[in-house]
Amino acid sequence: MDSVTALHWARRHHEPVATISFDYGSKHNPRELPFAAEHSAALGLRHEEVPLRFMDRLFQSNLLSSGGAIPDGHYEELTMRQTVVPFRNAIMLSIAAGFAESLEAEGLVIAAHGGDHAIYPDCRDEFMQAMGRAMESGTYAGIRLLRPFIDLSKAQIAALGASLGVDYRRTWSCYKGGAVHCGTCGTCVERREAFLNSGVPDPTEYLSMAPLPPKPSARPGTC
């Protein structure tokens, strides 16, 4: 949902030359990757899918096929830390930066947003700024890391995507990776909240429309 919106944002504000996705063994990769290719093709862009299956074998995370069950609950619950794939964004951004420079691109867009910070260390501003400096200093082209959604909520992203004409029926969020969005895992809860809070009609089919869980109160030490 976020990345497809970022693609359309980039199309509005820049001249994108390609998109890149990663098959790293997550439970939902088989569901989300075809949509990434579909949206890229619709905009006439080259799309590359890079296999990183070693992460499924070597890394510990319930998001991966080799991991345990995906927890239900709010996206900001501490249990969602079970779905963190260690240093995932650093690995993917490094590859994407090399791909971008090889294409003679000037920048790279990532859809990390405000709601990611507390759960994912490699989405936090401190990490992103450091990664951006590394990309600029480590490439001849001085590849820039663009983070258009870093201060936006998921609801604001949904509203922006609707204004850009994004077809959210053709996007995938559910971490469980079944045939239909489960409606109860953290990412489904976040998706449902985003549409509800933005006023954008939710076109998603969910297995469960159980009442949304309350957002947990802030805990000491979270960002």
N, C-alpha and C positions, 0 to 999 in steps of 0.2 A: 504493500500500500504506500509506504513512504518512498521507496525507491522509484516506483512508477511516477509518483507525483514529482519527484526530483527530476526525472527525465523530462517531463513536460515543462517544468520550470526552466530547465536548461535550454530546451528548445525555444522558449519564449525570450530568454535573456542572452543566450550565447549561440554558438554554432557547433553543436555536438557532432563528433565524427564517429563515435563508436560507443558501445556499452559492453560491460564485462560482468559475468556472473561466475559463481564458484560452487562446484559440487563438492562439498566437504563432508558429506555423509550425514547431514541432518535428516531427521525424520520427515521434514516437510520439503526438502529439496525437490523430490519428484513432482510436487504440486506447484511450487512457485517458479521453478526454472522455465517451464514452458510458457508461462505468462510473461516472463522477462523477455524471452525471445519473440513472443508475439507482439508486444508493444514496441520493441526495437524495429521489427520488420514493418510495422504499420507506419513508422516514421522514416522508413528508408535507411535505417542505420545498421552498420555492421554489428553483430552481436557475437561475442566470444564466451564460451563456457569452459572454464578451467577446472580440471579435476584436482582435488586436494584430498583424496580419500585417506591419505595417511593420518589426517586429523581424527577420523573416526576410529582408527586403530591405536593411536598413541595418546590421544587426549581424553580427559575424563569430563563428561558432561551428559546430562540427561537429554539434552537437545539432540545428541547424536544417536544414530541407529544402534550403536553399541551400548548406549546408556540405559538408565532406568526409565520409569514412567514419567511423563510430563505432568507436573502438578496442576491442579485446578486452583482457582482463586484470583485475587487481584494481581495485576501486573507488578505492583510495588511491594507485594508481600516478600518477606525474606526467603520464602521457599522458592521463588523464581530464580534465586541465585544458582539453583541446581541446573538451570539451563544456560548458564554462562559457558561459552567455549573459550578456554584460556587464550588470550592474546590474538583472538580471531581477526579483529580489524587491523591490527598491525601487519599480520601476514598478508591479508588481502590487499590492503592499501599499498604495500611494498610492490606486489606484483602489478597492481593497477597503475602505479606510478611509472614502472618500467614500460608497460604497454602504452601509456599516454605519451611518454617521450619518444617511443619508437614510431608513433603515429604523427609526431611533430605537433602534438596538442600542447596547449599552454596551461591547462588546469584539469582538475579531477573533482567531480561532484560526489559527495557522500550525503546520505539522507539522515544522518544521526540527528535526533531531536531532543527537546528538553526533557521528555519523559524517560529517556534512556539513562540518565545520569546516575541515579542511585543504584541501579542494578548492574550496569555494565561498566567496569572500570575503563575499558578502551572506547567508550563513547563520551567520557567526561571531557570538559573543556581543556583541562590541563594536559591530558593525553593528546587531544586533537591539535592543540597549538604546538606541542613538541613534535608531533608527526608531520605537521605542516612545515615546520622549520627544517626537519630532516629531508623532506621531499624537495624543498627549494634548494637547499645546500648540496644535496646529493645527486642532482640532475643538471646537465648542461643547460637545459631549457628553463630551469628554475620553476618546475611544476608547482602550481598553486593548488592548495587544498581548499575547495569551496564548500562551505557548510551552511547552505541557505536556511535550514530549519533548526539550527542549533538553539534558538531562543523561542521556538514555536512548540505549542502543545499538539497532541495528535488531532484534537478537534480543529485547530487552526489549519493543520495540514489537509484535513478532509475538506474544509471549506475552500482552501486554495485550489485543491485538485478539482473540485466541482466547478470552480470558475474557469479552470483551464480545460475543461471537457474530459477529464479522466473517467474512463469507464471502470468503476470499482468492482463491477461484476467480474471483471477479468483480472483480478488480483487475489493474492492468497496471503493469509496471516497465520492461521492455526498451526501451532507447533506440533500437534499430534499427527498431522499429515494424512488424515483419513480422506474418504471420498467427499465429505461435507465438513465445513467448519463445525467444530464441536460446540462452540458457544460458551464454554466454561473454563478453558485454560486461560492463562494470563493474557496472551496475545488476543484471544477472541474477546475477552472482557474489555481490553483496551480498545479494540476495534469497535465493539458495540457502543462503548462510552463516547468514542470520537464522533460517530455519526449522530448519536443522541444529543451531545452537547453542541455540535456544530449546526444542527438543524437540517443537515443534508440527509435525504432519505437513504436508508441502509438497504442496498440491493442484495445483501448476503443471505444465503440459506444456512441456517444453523440447526444442528441436531437438538440443541436445548436452548430455550429462551427463558430459563430460570432467572429470577430476579438477580440483578447485578450485585456482587458483593461490595460492601463499603470500602472506600479507600482507606488503607491503614494510616494511623497517625504517624507523624514523623518520629523517628527514633534517633537518639544521640549517635553521632558519627556518620549519619547518612548525608548524601549531598542532594 
